[in-house]
């Protein structure tokens, strides 16, 4: 059983006729008590320190578990965001391809329409030119038969 410094201070060794020197023994007991007090205080301080360190250890373990959970959650969220971004990129790319094909189809259709319109206008111009040529030919024939040639009847035309 451990004795406290107070208990050691109150101990008195038995005395006999040829016993011990009381002054020296009392000094020895005083030194023992002082040393034991120091050790007792140091032990109490260390016990407090151990208690504090154990509390810190519990707190750090809880923090470690929280950090681990947070890290796993962050990794999971990052993977989900990466997958979502990949899906969105694929969707955007698919939509862009579809839009490009639609624009290309419209451009080809517009080109065909314009080519057709160009042909139609060309044909109309040819028809109009042919009609004008026929009209000119017909007018020239009619003029030659109905009217005298002005170049020949005009005064001074022979000189020209």
C-alpha positions as CSV (number, residue, x, y, z in Angstrom):
1,X,0.0,0.0,0.0
2,X,1.3,3.4,-1.0
3,X,1.7,6.0,1.7
4,X,1.1,9.6,1.2
5,X,3.7,12.2,2.3
6,X,1.4,13.2,5.2
7,X,1.3,9.6,6.5
8,X,5.1,9.3,6.3
9,X,5.5,12.6,8.3
10,X,3.3,11.3,11.1
11,X,5.2,8.1,11.4
12,X,7.5,7.8,14.4
13,X,9.8,4.9,14.7
14,X,9.8,3.0,18.0
15,X,12.4,4.0,20.5
16,X,14.5,1.7,22.6
17,X,17.1,2.2,25.1
18,X,20.0,1.8,22.7
19,X,17.8,3.0,19.9
20,X,18.3,5.5,17.2
21,X,19.4,9.1,17.2
22,X,16.2,11.0,17.1
23,X,17.5,14.1,15.4
24,X,19.2,12.2,12.5
25,X,16.2,9.9,12.1
26,X,13.8,12.9,12.0
27,X,15.9,14.6,9.4
28,X,16.0,11.4,7.3
29,X,12.2,11.1,7.6
30,X,11.9,14.7,6.6
31,X,14.0,14.2,3.5
32,X,12.1,11.0,2.6
33,X,8.8,13.0,3.0
34,X,10.1,15.9,0.8
35,X,11.4,13.5,-1.9
36,X,8.2,11.5,-1.8
37,X,6.2,14.8,-2.1
38,X,8.1,15.7,-5.2
39,X,7.5,12.3,-6.7
40,X,3.9,12.4,-5.7
41,X,3.4,15.8,-7.3
42,X,5.3,14.7,-10.4
43,X,3.1,11.5,-10.5
44,X,0.0,13.7,-10.3
45,X,1.2,16.0,-13.0
46,X,2.0,13.1,-15.2
47,X,-1.4,11.5,-14.5
48,X,-3.0,14.8,-15.5
49,X,-0.8,14.9,-18.6
50,X,-1.7,11.3,-19.5
51,X,-5.4,12.2,-19.1
52,X,-5.0,15.3,-21.3
53,X,-3.1,13.3,-23.9
54,X,-5.8,10.5,-23.9
55,X,-8.5,13.2,-24.4
56,X,-6.4,14.7,-27.2
57,X,-6.0,11.2,-28.7
58,X,-9.7,10.6,-28.6
59,X,-10.3,14.0,-30.2
60,X,-7.6,13.4,-32.9
61,X,-9.1,10.0,-33.7
62,X,-12.5,11.6,-34.1
63,X,-11.0,14.2,-36.3
64,X,-9.2,11.5,-38.3
65,X,-12.5,9.6,-38.8
66,X,-14.2,12.9,-39.8
67,X,-11.3,13.7,-42.2
68,X,-11.5,10.2,-43.7
69,X,-15.2,10.4,-44.1
70,X,-14.8,13.9,-45.7
71,X,-12.1,12.6,-48.0
72,X,-14.2,9.6,-49.1
73,X,-17.2,12.0,-49.7
74,X,-15.0,14.4,-51.6
75,X,-13.6,11.6,-53.8
76,X,-17.1,10.3,-54.4
77,X,-18.3,13.8,-55.3
78,X,-15.4,14.4,-57.6
79,X,-16.0,11.1,-59.4
80,X,-19.7,11.9,-59.7
81,X,-18.9,15.4,-61.0
82,X,-16.4,14.0,-63.5
83,X,-18.9,11.5,-64.7
84,X,-21.6,14.1,-65.0
85,X,-19.3,16.4,-66.9
86,X,-18.4,13.5,-69.2
87,X,-22.1,12.9,-69.8
88,X,-22.8,16.6,-70.4
89,X,-19.9,16.8,-72.8
90,X,-21.2,13.8,-74.7
91,X,-24.7,15.3,-74.8
92,X,-23.3,18.7,-76.0
93,X,-21.2,16.9,-78.7
94,X,-24.2,14.9,-79.8
95,X,-26.4,18.0,-80.0
96,X,-23.6,19.9,-81.9
97,X,-23.3,17.0,-84.4
98,X,-27.1,16.9,-84.9
99,X,-27.2,20.7,-85.3
100,X,-24.3,20.5,-87.8
101,X,-26.1,17.9,-89.8
102,X,-29.3,20.0,-89.7
103,X,-27.4,23.0,-90.9
104,X,-25.7,21.0,-93.6
105,X,-29.1,19.6,-94.8
106,X,-30.6,23.1,-94.8
107,X,-27.6,24.4,-96.8
108,X,-27.8,21.6,-99.3
109,X,-31.6,22.2,-99.7
110,X,-31.0,25.9,-100.1
111,X,-28.3,25.2,-102.6
112,X,-30.6,22.9,-104.6
113,X,-33.3,25.5,-104.4
114,X,-31.0,28.3,-105.6
115,X,-29.6,26.1,-108.4
116,X,-33.2,25.3,-109.5
117,X,-34.1,29.0,-109.2
118,X,-31.0,29.9,-111.3
119,X,-32.0,27.3,-113.9
120,X,-35.5,28.7,-114.0
121,X,-34.3,32.3,-114.3
122,X,-31.8,31.2,-117.0
123,X,-34.6,29.5,-118.9
124,X,-36.9,32.5,-118.6
125,X,-34.0,34.8,-119.8
126,X,-33.4,32.4,-122.8
127,X,-37.1,32.4,-123.6
128,X,-37.3,36.2,-123.3
129,X,-34.2,36.6,-125.4
130,X,-35.5,34.1,-128.0
131,X,-38.8,36.0,-128.0
132,X,-37.0,39.3,-128.4
133,X,-34.9,37.9,-131.2
134,X,-38.0,36.6,-132.9
135,X,-39.7,39.9,-132.5
136,X,-36.6,41.7,-133.9
137,X,-36.4,39.3,-136.8
138,X,-40.2,39.7,-137.4
139,X,-40.0,43.4,-137.1
140,X,-37.0,43.6,-139.4
141,X,-38.9,41.5,-142.0
142,X,-42.0,43.6,-141.7
143,X,-40.0,46.8,-141.8
144,X,-38.2,45.7,-144.9
145,X,-41.4,45.0,-146.7
146,X,-43.6,47.9,-145.5
147,X,-41.2,50.8,-145.2
148,X,-38.6,52.2,-147.4
149,X,-35.0,51.9,-146.2
150,X,-34.3,55.2,-144.5
151,X,-30.7,55.0,-145.0
152,X,-31.2,55.0,-148.7
153,X,-33.9,57.7,-148.8
154,X,-32.4,60.1,-146.4
155,X,-30.7,63.0,-147.9
156,X,-27.0,62.8,-147.7
157,X,-27.2,59.1,-146.9
158,X,-25.3,58.2,-150.0
159,X,-22.4,60.3,-148.9
160,X,-22.2,58.6,-145.6
